[in-house]
C-alpha cells in the first residue's frame, strides 16, 4: 500500500479520536479531567503572622458541608493572616466535581510539608496511595484539628492495609481508630435531635484563659449534639448544651445535661519522640461558621495547634474573604457541579449560589 495513503489514514484516525475526546469531555462522558481534578486548591497568603506556615485542609463528609466550612476557613487564614492553605476535596473521579460522598481525595501528598492538618471527613475508605500520606503525617506526630464527623473519619473494612484507622477498630493497639487515638473520641451517637435542636457551647470555667478562648464569648452551633467522653488527658474547653430548638436564645433541652464539645490533647508520633497538638470540636457545620464566636474559636484553634498561641489576640481578623453562602446542612445537600478550581478566584463565593442543590430521595425502610 502507498505510504502516503497509510500516513493519511493514520492522521485521519488520530484527528478523529482527538476530536471525539474533546467532544466527550465537553459532555462530561470521558475523563480527560484527571490532572485538573487532582490539582489542590491553594490560597497563598502574602503577609501576616502565618507567613511560612502551611495548613492542609481535608474536606469530605456527607451532611455538614465540610466543602464549604474548610475553604472558608482557609481563605481567612491565608488572606487575613498570611498562611499558605491547601484545600483537598473528595471529588468524582470522572468529572472532577466536588462530591462529599466520594472515596477519592486527590492531593494528600501535600501533607508532606504541612505544619497543620485540618480534618473534616466522614466514613472514608480512600485508596491506599491517598491514605498513605495521611498515615505518614500522623506517624510523625503532625498537629491536627478535627471537626464534627472526623471522630468517624474513616470506615475501612477489616483486612485492608489501613483498617486500624476505622472508627470501630477493635484492636487493642489502636482501639476505635483515628477518632479515639488522635482526636480523643470516636463516634458515640447523637445527643438530642439533630436539625431540630441547636447547641450552645459553654466555655469551661477553667478554660476561659486558654489561648483558644481569647476573645470568644458564647459560641453557638446550628448543628445538633454529639455525645462524647474524650480520652483521659484531654482538656475540655467548652461543654455542649443541646437546646430546645434552633434559636441561640432557647432554653436547654429537657433531660440533656451538657457534655464535652470542644477539647485539646496531644498524641504521640509512631516513634514516641514527638507529640502533636490536637484541637477537636464535634461541631463545625458550614452554617456554624456564621456565628462570630464559633468562627473566632476555630481560627484561634488552628493557631494554637500549630504552636502560635502567642500570636492569638481578641482582635484577630475573623472576617470572611469573598462571599460566604452556606447551604443548609443535610444529606446530599451540596451544590452540584462545582470543581475545586472554581474557588481559586476569591471573588467566587463559597459556594456559588447559581449551582443547584438536588436532594436525593431517602430510601424508605421496609416494614419488618
Buried (B, 14 or more C-beta within 10 A) or exposed (E): EEEEEEEEEEEEEEEEEEEEEEEEEEEBEBBEBEEEBBBBBBBEBEEBBBEEBBBBBBBBBBBBBBBBBBBBBBBBBBBBBBBBBBBBBBBBBBBBBBBBBBBBBBBBBBBEEBBBBBBBBBBBBBEEEBBBBBBBBBEBBBBBBBBBBBBBBBBBEEEEEBBBBBBBBEEEEBEBBBBBBBBBBBBBEEBBEBEEBBBBBBBBEEBEEBBBBBBBEBBBBBBBBBBBEBBEEBBBBBBBBBBBEEEBEBEBBEEBEBBBBBBBBBBEBEEEEBEBBBBBBBBBBBBBBBBBBBBBBBBBBBBBBBEBBEBBEEEBEBEBBBBBBBBEBBEBBBBEBBBBEBBEEBEEBBBBEEBEBEEEEEEEEEEE
